[in-house]
Each structure stands twice: as C-alpha cells, then as structure tokens.
Amino acid sequence: MFLKRVLIKNFKSFSGKNVLDFPALITAIVGPNGSGKSNVVDAIRWALGEQSFKNLRAEKGEDLIFRGGKKGLISGFAEVELIFDNSQKIFPFDVSELSILRRIDRNENNSYFLNRQPCRLKDIIEISAAAKLGLKGFSIVNQGSADAILRVSPQERRMMLEENLGLKSLEIKKEEAKRKLNSTAVNLDKARSLHQEILPRLRSLKRQVARWEKREEIKNELSLLGKKYFTIWYRQIIKENPSQNFDIKKIEQRISELSLAIKNKEIELGLLKEKKDESLESRITCLTNQIIDLQNKKSLIWRELGRKEAIGQSVFSEKEIESKIKLLKKSLEELLEISDPSLLKKRIKEIIGDLDAFYRIESKETGEEVKKIKGELEEIEHEINEKNKLLKEQQKLLNERGVDFKNKFQEIEVLREEKDLLLRQVQKEEILNEKRSLRLEDFKRRLRETNFSFEEIEENYRLGKEEELDSLIEELPSLERKISNLRRALADIGIEDENIIAEYRDVSSRYEFLNQQVEDLEKSFLDLKKLIVQLNNQIKEKFDEAVREINEEFNRYFGLIFKGGEAKLIQIEKAKNVNKNQEEEIVSDGSDELKTLNNQDDDSLGWGIDIKVKIPKTKLRSLEMLSGGERTLVAICLILAIINQSDPPLLIVDEIDAALDEENSRFFAEILKELSKNTQFIIVTHNRMTMTAASVIYGVTLSENNSSQLISLKLEEAEEVVKD
C-alpha cells in the first residue's frame, strides 16, 4: 500500500493520538453525520500543505486544534503525520518509507517535517506534485467539490488535470524558470542601464589617458633619439681629439733620468761647485747654471702657455659653430612671426640663455694671460741668447783645455736636446688632454641635463660601428631639432594626473565587469526562454496524449452510466492581454533566437479545457442545462476516466457517491475495484454498495467528551453505524 498509516493528534474533533492503518487497496471510513469522519480527509489534506481554511472547513488556524469536550480539555497543538511506502520510489527520495508531518500551535505557527527533519512548505508541495498528490487535482475529492471540475474555468480545469496527470512538477519548474526569467530581465535592464551610464565618463577618461599614453610614446622616442644623438656626438669628440699612444709616466721618468745624467756630467766637468770661483771654469759654470735655470723656467712657462692656449681655444668645432649660427638665425626669424609681447620676451630670454651656455668661456681674461706669458718667454729667450753668447766666449777660452772637455760638454748638450724634445711632447699632450677634458666635461653636462648617464652612452658607443657613426655625424643638427620638437610636444601634453589614471582604471574595470555581466545575463535569459519553451512542449505533448486517453474512458463511463450518449474534453485557446514590454525590450536588441523563442512560448495564449456532453434521448448539450444529479454523474465519469488514465498512487473521496442510485452505486463499486489495481482508495461513504468494495472499514463515532473515536468494523457493523 502507498499510504501505510495516518497519525492524527489533537486535530479538529480528534483528541489525543489516533492511528489509522491502511493495509488494503480500498479502505472505507463510515459514520453518522457529525461524527467527524470527514475530518480524516481534512487531516490528510492539511498535512499535504493545504492553506485554504475554506477547503478545511475552518475559519482560522486555531479551529484546527482540538478544543475539548465536556471536561473542557484544550490542546496546545495539533499535528498530522502521513507515512508512505516508498519502495517504488514514487517520491524522489532514496528511502523505503517516507514521513510527512505538519504541526500547528495556538499561535498558529506551522511547522513542516520530512522524515521528522524540518523542511519548507515548498518542499512538501514539490514532492507531493512529483507523486501526483497535488491539492488542486483529484487526489482528494469530496461531495461538495466533486463537480468542481465542471464549475471551474477552462484554465483552472486544465491546471487540475495537469496536477493529476503528474505534470505539476513540470509546471513548478516552468513557473520557477519564469520567475528567474523576470528576475533576470530586471537585472539585465539594471546592468544595461549602469553599463550605458558609465560609458560617457569612460570615453572622457579614455581620451585624457590616451594623451598621456601618447606622452609615453614621445618619451620613448625622445629617449631613443637622445641616445642616438649623444652617441654620435661622443664619436665626434673622439674623432676630433684622438688619443695618442703616449705613456706620460714613462716619458716623465725619462726626463728625470736625463736631468740626473746632465747634473752628474756637469759636476764631473766641474761646472757645478758650491763655492764661487772667479776662474774661467767658475764663470763658465755660473753661466751654464744660469742658462739651465732659464731653460727650466722656460719649460715651465711653455707648459703654462700651452694650458692657457687650450683653454682659450673654443670647445666647439667649426661645424658646431656653423650649425649653432644657423639655428640662431632660424630662431630669430621665428621671432618675427610672434606678436605676443610676453611670448616674444620669453623666447628672447631663451636664445640669450642658449648663447650664454654656448660661449661660457672667459676668453678675454685668458687672452691677456697668454699675451703676458708670451712676453715673459721672449724676455727669457733673449736672456738665454745673451748668456749663450757670453758662454761661447768663455768656452773659446777653454778650448785650449782639451778636446776631452769639449766632447763631454757636447754629450751634455745631446742630453739636453733629448730632454727638451720630451718636454715639448709632454706639453703637446697636456694641451690635447686639456682640450679633450673640456669637451668631455661639456658633453657630460649636457647628458646630466637630459637625464642620460655617461656610462650608458659609452656602452652604446662600444656596441656600435665607428663607420656607421661617422656617416651619421652630419645628422646631428637635424636630430637636435627633432629632440627640441619632441620636448615641446611633451610640455604641451602636461604632467600625468594619477587620480585620473586611477579613476580610468576603476571605471574601465567596472565597465568590463558590467559588459561581462550583461553577456552572462543575456545568455541566462536565452537559456531560461529555451527551458520554458521545452517545458511547455513537454507539458503540451503529455497533456495532449493524456486528454486523448481520458476522452476514451470518459466517453465509455459516460455511456455506461447514461446508457449511451457522448462526452469528451475539448482543448480551447483564448488570447490573453499580457504586458510583455520587458521581453520585447530585450528581444529588440537584435537577438533573432530570442524572437523565435518568444513566438514559440505558449504562455502568450491562455489555453484551457472545455467539456462537451450529449445525453441520449435529450437535446441537452451544455453542462449548464444538466440537473444537479446529472452533473454529479458527469463529474464522477470524468474523475474515474482521469484516474484510469493517470494511475495516481492514492485517491481519497468523500461521499461523492451520495447522489448515485443503487445501479450506479454498483457500477461505481465495480469501477473502484478495477481501478484499485493501480490506485489506493480511501473512501468516506454512506453507500452500502461502495462499502462492499472495501477490504477494511473504519467507523467514526463520538465519545462522551465529544471527541471522534476510530473503530475497525465489519460490513454489517458498518451499516448499523451508518443507520445510527
């Protein structure tokens, strides 16, 4: 049996704990009017989630709790538990037995439990629908609602059929999908609004950031051109001032050796003595020493003269000076086109500053010093010549002293000449070094001004080819102009604003997030539309097949009860006025697939079920023209046909056989036995023929405290209870 047991505690007229076991396929519940037998049906209906007090024959939740009899006993709560056999997995749970329990207290707080574990009402409704136990279908039918299927609208009748046919679970999925679809449409609209709202700001920020991105391009280009410019300039400096293979330390050491050798030979010849000697040798020695001193002084002055001349020479080549003059001329020509006095004054100051930097050499003072040094050299040269003349006169006197003295003196002269030659070489190299040092110092100053390091340029020079660099020297002026233009462009762009850049990154990130969100929501919307169409198609296919099968049984039962005639269900369609602005707005974005899905969505039509009957030997064609008894018989025929087609696991009927005569009651009982092969029946009845179909009969009577009591009865006992 599907429903194995019902436990009723303090529900309506039932006091305490009452247990009904259902070991048979057909169970009858009988009792006199007012005994509370229909409360058993209400208990089952309530446990399955019924929310309508009208359907429970109550005005409020407190009416469902036992209020006490003569002794005035009042219960604090009521509960009903239904225990089902789930060995056939009718419920979607991997358990052999399932319990559904509902409890209510005096504060009208409802609690729901599945297998004694708390759950939601939604869970009860969903699993009940999956097991074809929906409250809107025909799982529970009472006398007052037997012909409800005749009285309701075509749309409501369709819903009742769907529930009884087990399509409710698909309808629940469809409704859930529609709710999600509506929610997705709202979220999509919000996301699109935000997406479009931040777009103007993003475009404005992007334009500003693009300018600064251009700044980076200019800076990179400026860096490359600057590196190229300084590398070529460095090559020019080296080419104009080549480094000689000149070992200054070795030469200075040789000069020291020569000076010592000369001194030793002079001492050997007696040319150097500590005491003054008025002799010829002494005079010659004195003159010689004087000449030596003058020559040494001359050498020092020559060095100083070379250094001053190196300083006095321009650190710029003729080509550089020529190029600078051309640039200056062009700058002056540009001044003629400037009409703004303040800008004109600014450009003039810039040109003056450039000229000051170009000619930053104290040429006048240096020239005076060179002139003075040359005068000193002339005086010394004249004095040396005079001393030499006098020395020659004295030497003539010494010629008689022998050839040996003469030869040794000549050796001294050879050493002196070598020493003088070396001193001139050192002087020349010092001048070159001074010039090279000045050019390099100016070069390094320019590097520092443009944030390049000397090591970087030197490394770039080593990696290049001298032949290629030599061919590019002519490009130095044009490179300098390009660099100047790029610097001017950087100044026009201005300095980056980190706040703007940060805002751009944030807004851009937000825009991309919303863009992805819109795409995801559009995909979700499309998927939900597809799901709704699929569910509609499934429901319609199953429903159409079920209606065809129901019509066969409906017509058969109708013919048996009414001794002929015809009866059938007809599907009808009626256009609905549905506001679909949201969906149309989404479809208008250009999604052909969404347009197709909207056209396939049967929710645009409100279709339902109508009933057509033809009673034999009459002209009755409309349900409205039937008598109450005839309507009940039609309803019973239709309910039985639906049960026969859908094979629900459980059907509870409450006195729907009250209007049947004996013959139709017998027919009703036979059909119950036939249908009980696949469906369990619990029947509340007064009809004896219906009782004969039951294997188990429960009687309901009132006790002394006006509470309902359950007793197990035989058929004869049941008839007596009904009579009472």
C-alpha positions in Angstrom: 0.0 0.0 0.0 1.2 3.5 -0.8 -0.3 5.3 2.2 0.5 2.9 5.1 -0.6 4.9 8.1 -2.1 8.2 9.3 -1.4 9.5 12.8 -3.8 12.2 13.9 -3.1 14.1 17.2 -5.5 16.8 18.6 -6.7 17.7 15.1 -10.2 19.2 14.9 -12.6 16.6 16.6 -9.8 14.1 17.3 -8.4 14.2 20.8 -5.1 12.6 21.7 -3.3 10.2 19.3 -5.4 8.4 16.7 -3.9 5.9 14.3 -5.4 4.6 11.0 -3.6 1.8 9.2 -4.3 1.2 5.6 -3.3 -2.4 4.7 -5.8 -2.8 1.8 -6.2 -1.2 -1.6 -9.7 0.1 -0.7 -10.4 1.4 2.7 -13.9 2.8 3.7 -14.5 5.3 6.5 -18.1 5.4 7.7 -20.0 7.1 10.5 -23.1 9.1 11.2 -23.3 12.7 10.3 -21.4 15.0 12.7 -19.1 12.1 13.9 -16.0 13.7 12.4 -15.3 11.1 9.6 -14.7 13.9 7.1 -12.1 15.3 9.4 -9.9 12.4 8.5 -9.9 13.7 4.9 -9.2 17.2 6.2 -6.3 15.9 8.2 -4.7 14.3 5.1 -5.4 17.4 3.0 -3.9 19.7 5.7 -0.7 17.5 6.1 -0.2 17.8 2.3 0.1 21.5 2.6 -3.4 22.9 2.2 -3.5 26.6 3.1 -7.2 27.4 2.4 -9.3 27.4 5.6 -12.4 27.2 3.4 -11.2 23.9 2.0 -10.5 22.7 5.5 -14.0 23.8 6.7 -12.4 26.2 9.3 -12.3 29.9 9.8 -8.8 30.2 11.3 -5.8 28.1 12.3 -6.9 27.8 15.9 -10.0 25.9 14.8 -7.8 23.0 13.6 -6.7 22.3 17.2 -9.0 20.2 19.5 -10.9 22.4 21.9 -12.1 19.8 24.4 -15.4 18.2 25.2 -17.4 18.3 28.4 -14.3 18.4 30.6 -13.1 21.5 28.8 -9.8 20.0 27.7 -7.8 22.3 25.4 -4.8 21.0 23.4 -1.8 23.3 22.8 -1.1 22.0 19.3 -2.3 19.7 16.6 -0.3 17.5 14.2 -0.9 15.0 11.5 1.7 12.6 10.1 1.4 10.6 6.9 3.6 7.6 6.5 4.1 6.3 2.9 5.6 3.2 1.4 8.3 4.5 -1.0 9.7 1.2 -2.1 8.7 2.0 -5.7 10.5 5.4 -5.4 7.3 7.3 -6.1 8.8 10.1 -4.0 12.2 11.4 -5.2 14.0 10.1 -2.1 16.2 7.1 -1.7 14.3 5.7 1.3 11.9 2.8 1.5 9.5 4.8 3.8 8.7 8.5 3.9 7.0 10.6 6.6 5.3 13.9 6.0 4.3 15.7 9.2 2.7 19.1 9.9 2.2 20.8 13.2 0.4 23.9 14.4 0.3 25.6 17.8 -2.2 28.0 19.4 -0.2 31.0 18.0 -0.9 29.5 14.5 2.8 28.8 13.9 3.0 26.0 11.3 5.9 23.6 11.1 6.7 21.0 8.4 8.8 17.9 8.5 10.1 15.3 6.1 11.1 12.1 7.9 11.0 14.1 11.1 13.5 16.6 9.7 12.4 20.3 9.4 11.6 21.4 5.9 9.7 24.1 4.0 6.1 24.1 2.7 7.6 24.4 -0.7 9.4 21.1 -0.3 6.1 19.3 0.7 4.3 20.8 -2.3 7.1 19.8 -4.7 7.4 16.2 -3.6 3.6 15.8 -3.5 3.4 17.1 -7.0 6.1 14.6 -8.1 3.9 11.8 -6.6 0.7 13.1 -8.2 -0.7 14.1 -4.8 -1.4 17.8 -5.6 -4.2 19.5 -3.8 -5.6 21.1 -7.0 -6.1 17.8 -8.7 -8.2 14.8 -7.9 -6.1 13.2 -5.2 -8.8 14.4 -2.7 -12.4 14.8 -3.8 -15.3 15.5 -1.5 -19.1 15.7 -2.2 -19.1 19.5 -2.4 -16.1 19.6 -4.8 -17.0 16.5 -6.9 -18.5 18.7 -9.6 -15.8 21.4 -9.1 -14.2 20.2 -12.3 -17.5 21.2 -14.1 -17.8 24.5 -12.4 -14.3 25.9 -12.8 -13.0 27.9 -15.7 -11.3 26.1 -18.6 -7.9 27.4 -17.5 -8.4 26.1 -13.9 -9.7 22.8 -15.3 -6.5 22.5 -17.3 -4.5 23.1 -14.1 -6.4 20.4 -12.2 -5.8 17.9 -15.0 -2.1 18.8 -15.1 -1.7 18.2 -11.4 -3.5 14.9 -11.5 -1.5 13.8 -14.6 1.8 14.4 -12.8 2.6 17.5 -14.9 2.6 19.7 -11.8 6.3 19.2 -11.3 6.9 20.4 -14.8 4.6 23.4 -14.2 6.6 24.1 -11.0 9.8 24.1 -12.9 8.3 26.3 -15.6 7.0 28.8 -13.0 10.4 28.8 -11.3 12.0 29.4 -14.7 9.6 32.3 -15.4 10.3 33.8 -12.0 14.0 33.6 -12.8 13.4 34.9 -16.3 11.6 38.0 -14.8 14.3 38.5 -12.3 17.0 38.1 -15.0 15.1 40.6 -17.2 15.1 43.1 -14.3 18.8 42.5 -13.5 19.7 42.7 -17.2 17.9 46.1 -17.5 19.8 47.4 -14.5 23.1 46.1 -15.8 22.5 47.7 -19.2 21.5 51.0 -17.6 24.6 51.0 -15.5 26.6 49.9 -18.5 25.4 52.9 -20.6 25.5 55.3 -17.6 29.3 55.0 -17.2 30.1 54.9 -20.9 30.3 58.7 -21.4 32.6 59.1 -18.4 34.8 56.2 -19.6 35.1 57.8 -23.0 36.1 61.1 -21.4 38.7 59.4 -19.2 40.0 57.4 -22.1 40.6 60.5 -24.2 42.7 62.0 -21.3 44.6 58.8 -20.7 45.2 58.4 -24.4 47.0 61.8 -24.4 49.3 60.6 -21.6 49.8 57.3 -23.4 51.0 59.4 -26.3 53.3 61.1 -23.8 54.9 57.7 -23.1 55.4 57.2 -26.8 57.0 60.6 -27.2 59.2 59.9 -24.1 60.3 56.6 -25.6 61.0 58.2 -29.0 62.9 61.1 -27.2 65.0 58.6 -25.3 65.9 56.7 -28.5 66.7 59.9 -30.4 68.7 61.3 -27.4 70.7 58.1 -27.1 71.5 58.2 -30.8 72.3 61.9 -30.7 74.8 61.7 -27.8 76.4 58.5 -29.2 77.1 60.3 -32.5 78.4 63.4 -30.6 80.6 61.2 -28.4 82.1 59.7 -31.6 82.7 63.2 -33.0 84.6 64.2 -29.8 86.8 61.1 -30.0 87.4 61.6 -33.7 88.4 65.3 -33.4 90.7 64.6 -30.4 92.2 61.1 -31.0 94.0 59.6 -28.0 97.8 59.1 -28.7 99.6 56.1 -27.6 101.5 58.3 -25.2 102.9 56.9 -21.9 103.3 60.1 -19.9 104.7 58.4 -16.8 107.4 56.6 -18.8 108.4 59.9 -20.5 108.4 61.8 -17.2 110.6 59.1 -15.8 113.0 59.5 -18.8 113.1 63.3 -18.3 114.1 62.7 -14.6 116.8 60.3 -15.7 118.1 62.8 -18.3 118.1 65.6 -15.7 120.1 63.5 -13.3 122.6 62.4 -16.0 123.1 66.1 -17.1 123.7 67.1 -13.5 126.3 64.3 -12.9 128.2 65.2 -16.1 128.2 68.9 -15.1 129.6 68.0 -11.8 132.2 65.8 -13.5 133.3 68.7 -15.6 133.5 70.9 -12.6 130.6 73.0 -13.9 128.7 72.8 -10.6 130.6 74.0 -7.4 129.3 75.1 -4.1 131.8 78.0 -3.7 132.0 80.9 -6.1 135.1 80.7 -8.3 136.2 83.7 -10.3 138.2 81.4 -12.5 137.3 80.8 -16.2 135.7 77.5 -15.2 133.7 79.1 -12.5 132.4 81.7 -14.8 131.5 79.1 -17.4 129.9 77.1 -14.7 127.9 80.1 -13.4 126.7 81.0 -16.9 125.8 77.4 -17.6 123.8 77.2 -14.4 122.1 80.4 -15.2 121.2 79.1 -18.7 119.9 75.9 -17.2 117.7 77.8 -14.7 116.4 80.0 -17.5 115.7 76.9 -19.6 113.9 75.2 -16.8 111.9 78.4 -16.2 111.2 78.5 -19.9 109.9 74.9 -19.9 107.5 75.7 -17.0 106.3 78.9 -18.8 105.8 76.8 -22.0 103.6 74.4 -20.1 101.5 77.2 -18.7 101.3 78.8 -22.1 100.0 75.6 -23.6 97.4 75.2 -20.9 96.1 78.7 -21.3 96.0 78.4 -25.1 94.0 75.2 -24.8 91.5 77.0 -22.5 91.4 79.9 -24.8 90.5 77.8 -27.8 86.8 77.2 -28.4 85.4 73.8 -27.2 83.2 73.7 -30.3 84.2 72.6 -33.8 83.7 74.8 -36.8 80.8 72.6 -37.9 79.2 73.0 -34.5 79.6 76.8 -34.5 78.2 76.9 -38.1 75.2 74.8 -37.1 74.6 76.9 -34.0 74.6 80.1 -36.1 72.1 78.5 -38.5 69.8 77.5 -35.6 70.2 81.0 -34.1 69.3 82.6 -37.4 66.2 80.4 -37.7 65.2 81.2 -34.1 65.5 85.0 -34.8 63.4 84.5 -38.0 60.7 82.8 -35.9 60.7 85.8 -33.5 59.5 88.0 -36.4 56.3 85.9 -36.5 55.5 86.3 -32.8 53.0 89.1 -32.0 52.5 88.3 -28.3 55.0 90.6 -26.3 55.2 88.2 -23.3 55.9 85.2 -25.5 58.4 87.2 -27.6 60.2 88.3 -24.4 60.3 84.7 -23.2 61.8 83.4 -26.5 64.4 86.1 -26.5 65.5 85.1 -23.0 65.7 81.5 -24.1 68.0 82.5 -27.0 70.2 84.6 -24.8 70.5 81.7 -22.3 71.4 79.4 -25.1 74.2 81.8 -26.3 75.5 82.2 -22.7 75.8 78.4 -22.4 77.5 78.2 -25.8 80.1 80.8 -25.1 80.6 80.2 -21.4 84.4 80.7 -21.6 86.4 83.5 -20.1 88.2 84.2 -23.4 89.2 87.8 -22.7 91.0 87.2 -19.5 92.7 84.1 -20.8 93.9 86.1 -23.9 95.6 88.7 -21.6 97.3 86.0 -19.6 98.6 84.3 -22.8 99.9 87.6 -24.0 101.7 88.2 -20.7 103.2 84.7 -20.7 104.5 85.1 -24.3 106.2 88.4 -23.2 107.9 86.6 -20.4 109.0 83.9 -22.8 110.5 86.5 -25.1 112.4 88.1 -22.3 113.7 84.7 -21.1 114.6 83.7 -24.7 116.5 87.0 -25.1 118.4 86.4 -21.8 119.2 82.9 -22.7 120.6 84.1 -26.0 122.7 86.6 -24.3 124.0 84.1 -21.8 124.8 81.7 -24.6 126.8 84.3 -26.4 128.8 85.0 -23.2 129.1 81.3 -22.6 130.5 80.8 -26.1 133.1 83.5 -25.5 134.1 81.8 -22.3 134.2 78.4 -24.0 136.5 79.7 -26.6 138.9 80.3 -23.8 138.5 76.8 -22.6 139.2 75.3 -26.0 142.7 75.0 -25.1 141.9 72.8 -22.1 141.4 69.9 -24.4 139.2 68.0 -26.7 138.0 65.8 -23.8 136.2 68.6 -22.1 134.6 69.6 -25.3 133.3 66.1 -26.1 131.8 65.7 -22.6 130.2 69.0 -22.9 128.7 68.0 -26.2 127.3 64.9 -24.6 125.6 67.2 -22.1 124.1 69.2 -25.0 122.8 66.0 -26.6 121.1 65.0 -23.3 119.6 68.5 -23.0 118.2 68.3 -26.6 116.6 65.0 -25.8 115.2 66.4 -22.6 113.8 69.5 -24.4 112.2 67.2 -27.1 110.5 65.1 -24.4 109.3 68.3 -22.6 107.7 69.6 -25.8 105.9 66.2 -26.3 104.6 66.3 -22.8 103.5 69.9 -23.3 101.6 69.0 -26.6 99.9 66.0 -25.0 98.8 68.1 -22.0 97.3 70.6 -24.3 95.4 67.9 -26.2 94.2 66.3 -22.9 93.1 69.7 -21.6 91.0 70.3 -24.8 89.6 66.7 -24.6 88.8 67.2 -21.0 86.9 70.4 -21.6 84.9 68.9 -24.5 84.0 65.8 -22.4 83.0 68.0 -19.4 80.6 69.9 -21.6 79.4 66.7 -23.1 78.7 65.2 -19.6 77.0 68.4 -18.5 74.5 68.1 -21.4 74.0 64.4 -20.5 73.1 65.3 -17.0 70.6 67.9 -18.2 68.8 65.3 -20.3 69.0 62.5 -17.7 71.3 60.3 -19.6 74.3 58.7 -17.9 77.8 58.8 -19.5 78.2 55.0 -18.9 75.0 54.4 -20.9 76.3 56.4 -23.9 79.7 54.9 -23.7 78.3 51.4 -23.7 76.1 52.3 -26.7 79.1 53.6 -28.5 81.1 50.4 -27.8 78.2 48.3 -29.3 78.0 50.5 -32.5 80.2 50.5 -35.5 82.5 53.5 -36.0 82.0 53.7 -39.8 78.2 53.9 -39.3 78.6 56.6 -36.6 80.9 58.6 -38.8 78.3 58.7 -41.6 75.7 60.0 -39.1 77.7 63.0 -37.8 76.1 65.2 -40.4 72.7 64.3 -38.9 73.4 65.9 -35.5 71.7 69.3 -36.3 68.5 67.6 -37.6 68.5 65.2 -34.6 68.8 68.2 -32.3 65.8 69.9 -33.9 63.7 66.7 -33.6 64.6 66.4 -30.0 63.6 70.0 -29.4 60.3 69.5 -31.1 59.6 66.4 -29.0 60.4 68.2 -25.8 58.0 71.0 -26.8 55.3 68.3 -27.5 55.8 66.9 -24.0 55.4 70.3 -22.5 52.1 70.8 -24.3 50.7 67.5 -23.1 51.5 68.3 -19.4 52.1 66.1 -16.4 50.1 62.9 -15.8 47.3 63.1 -13.1 47.5 59.8 -11.1 43.9 60.4 -9.8 42.6 60.5 -13.3 44.5 57.4 -14.3 43.3 55.5 -11.2 39.7 56.6 -11.9 40.1 55.4 -15.5 41.3 52.0 -14.4 38.4 51.7 -11.9 35.8 52.8 -14.4 37.3 50.7 -17.1 37.3 47.6 -14.8 33.7 48.4 -13.8 32.7 48.7 -17.5 34.3 45.4 -18.4 32.6 43.8 -15.4 29.2 45.1 -16.4 29.9 44.1 -20.0 30.5 40.6 -18.9 27.5 40.7 -16.6 25.3 41.8 -19.5 26.6 39.0 -21.6 26.0 36.4 -18.9 22.5 37.7 -18.2 21.7 37.7 -21.8 22.8 34.1 -22.1 20.9 33.2 -18.9 17.8 34.9 -20.3 18.1 33.0 -23.5 18.7 29.7 -21.7 15.6 30.3 -19.5 13.5 31.1 -22.5 14.7 27.9 -24.1 13.9 25.9 -20.9 10.4 27.4 -20.7 9.7 26.5 -24.4 11.0 23.0 -23.8 8.8 22.6 -20.6 5.8 24.0 -22.5 6.4 21.5 -25.3 6.8 18.6 -22.8 3.6 19.6 -20.9 1.6 20.0 -24.1 2.8 16.7 -25.6 2.0 14.8 -22.4 -1.2 16.7 -21.9 -2.5 16.1 -25.5 -1.8 12.4 -25.2 -3.4 12.2 -21.8 -6.6 14.1 -23.0 -6.9 11.6 -25.8 -6.7 8.7 -23.5 -9.0 10.3 -20.9 -11.6 11.0 -23.6 -11.8 7.3 -24.5 -12.5 6.3 -20.9 -14.7 9.4 -20.2 -16.9 8.5 -23.2 -17.0 4.9 -22.1 -18.0 5.6 -18.5 -20.5 8.2 -19.6 -22.1 5.7 -22.0 -22.4 3.1 -19.2 -24.0 5.4 -16.7 -26.2 7.3 -19.1 -27.0 4.3 -21.3 -25.5 5.9 -24.3 -24.6 9.4 -25.4 -21.2 11.1 -25.8 -18.8 13.0 -23.6 -15.4 14.5 -24.3 -12.9 17.1 -23.3 -12.0 19.8 -25.9 -8.9 22.0 -25.8 -9.6 25.7 -26.4 -7.5 28.7 -26.8 -8.2 32.3 -25.8 -5.9 35.2 -26.4 -4.5 36.9 -23.2 -3.7 40.5 -22.8 -0.2 40.1 -21.5 2.2 43.1 -21.0 5.5 41.9 -22.4 7.3 45.2 -22.5 10.3 43.8 -20.7 10.7 40.8 -23.1 10.1 43.0 -26.2 12.8 45.4 -25.0 15.2 42.5 -24.7 14.2 41.0 -28.0 14.6 44.4 -29.7 18.4 44.2 -29.1 18.6 42.1 -32.2 18.5 38.5 -31.0 16.7 36.5 -33.7 16.9 33.5 -31.5 15.0 35.2 -28.6 12.4 36.4 -31.1 11.9 32.8 -32.3 11.6 31.6 -28.7 9.1 34.3 -27.8 6.9 33.2 -30.8 7.2 29.6 -29.5 6.2 30.5 -25.9 2.6 29.1 -25.4 2.2 31.5 -22.4 1.2 34.1 -25.0 -2.1 32.1 -25.3 -4.4 31.2 -22.3 -5.5 27.7 -23.4 -7.9 25.6 -21.3 -10.2 22.6 -21.3 -14.0 22.6 -22.0 -16.4 19.7 -21.5 -19.0 18.7 -24.1 -21.7 16.1 -23.4 -24.6 14.6 -25.2 -27.2 12.8 -23.1 -29.2 10.3 -25.0 -32.9 10.9 -25.9 -32.5 14.6 -25.0 -31.3 17.8 -26.6 -29.0 18.6 -23.7 -25.6 19.7 -24.9 -24.4 22.1 -22.2 -23.4 21.4 -18.7 -25.4 24.4 -17.5 -28.6 22.6 -18.7 -28.0 19.5 -16.5 -29.6 18.8 -13.2 -27.5 18.6 -10.0 -27.6 14.7 -10.1 -26.7 14.6 -13.7 -23.8 17.0 -13.1 -22.5 14.8 -10.3 -22.7 11.7 -12.6 -20.8 13.5 -15.3 -18.2 14.6 -12.8 -17.8 11.1 -11.5 -17.4 9.7 -15.0 -14.7 12.3 -15.7 -12.9 11.8 -12.4 -12.9 8.0 -13.0 -11.6 8.5 -16.5 -8.8 10.7 -15.3 -7.9 8.2 -12.5 -7.9 5.4 -15.1 -5.5 7.3 -17.3 -3.1 8.8 -14.8 -3.0 5.9 -12.3 -2.4 8.1 -9.2 -0.9 6.2 -6.3 -3.7 7.4 -3.9 -7.2 8.8 -4.2 -9.3 10.0 -1.3 -13.1 10.5 -2.0 -15.6 11.9 0.5 -19.2 11.0 -0.2 -19.1 11.6 -3.9 -21.4 8.6 -4.3 -24.2 10.1 -2.4 -26.2 11.0 -5.5 -25.9 7.6 -7.1 -28.8 5.2 -7.3 -28.4 1.5 -6.5 -27.5 0.5 -10.0 -25.0 3.3 -10.5 -23.6 2.6 -7.0 -22.9 -1.0 -8.0 -21.3 0.3 -11.2 -19.2 2.7 -9.1 -18.1 0.0 -6.8 -17.0 -2.2 -9.7 -15.0 0.6 -11.2 -13.3 1.2 -7.9 -12.3 -2.5 -7.7 -11.0 -2.2 -11.3 -9.0 0.9 -10.7 -7.6 -0.3 -7.3 -5.2 -2.5 -9.3 -3.0 0.7 -9.7 -4.5 3.2 -7.2 -5.1 3.0 -3.5 -8.6 4.3 -2.4 -9.7 5.8 0.9 -13.4 6.4 0.7 -15.7 8.2 3.1 -19.2 6.9 2.3 -22.7 6.1 3.5 -23.4 3.9 0.5 -23.6 0.1 1.2 -22.5 -0.9 -2.3 -19.4 1.2 -2.0 -18.7 -0.4 1.4 -18.8 -3.8 -0.3 -15.8 -2.8 -2.4 -13.7 -2.0 0.7 -11.4 -4.6 2.3 -11.0 -2.5 5.5 -13.7 -0.4 7.1 -13.2 2.2 9.8 -16.0 3.6 11.8 -16.0 7.1 13.4 -18.2 7.8 16.4 -18.4 10.5 19.1 -17.3 9.7 22.6 -18.7 11.2 25.8 -16.4 14.3 25.6 -17.5 14.9 22.0 -14.2 13.7 20.5 -14.1 11.4 17.5 -13.1 7.8 18.0 -12.0 5.3 15.4 -13.1 1.6 15.4 -12.5 -1.2 13.0 -15.8 -2.7 11.6 -17.2 -5.5 9.6 -19.6 -4.7 6.8 -22.7 -5.4 8.9 -21.4 -3.3 11.7 -20.7 -0.5 9.3 -24.3 -0.5 8.1 -25.6 -0.2 11.7 -23.2 2.6 12.4 -24.4 4.5 9.4 -28.1 3.9 10.4 -27.4 5.3 13.8 
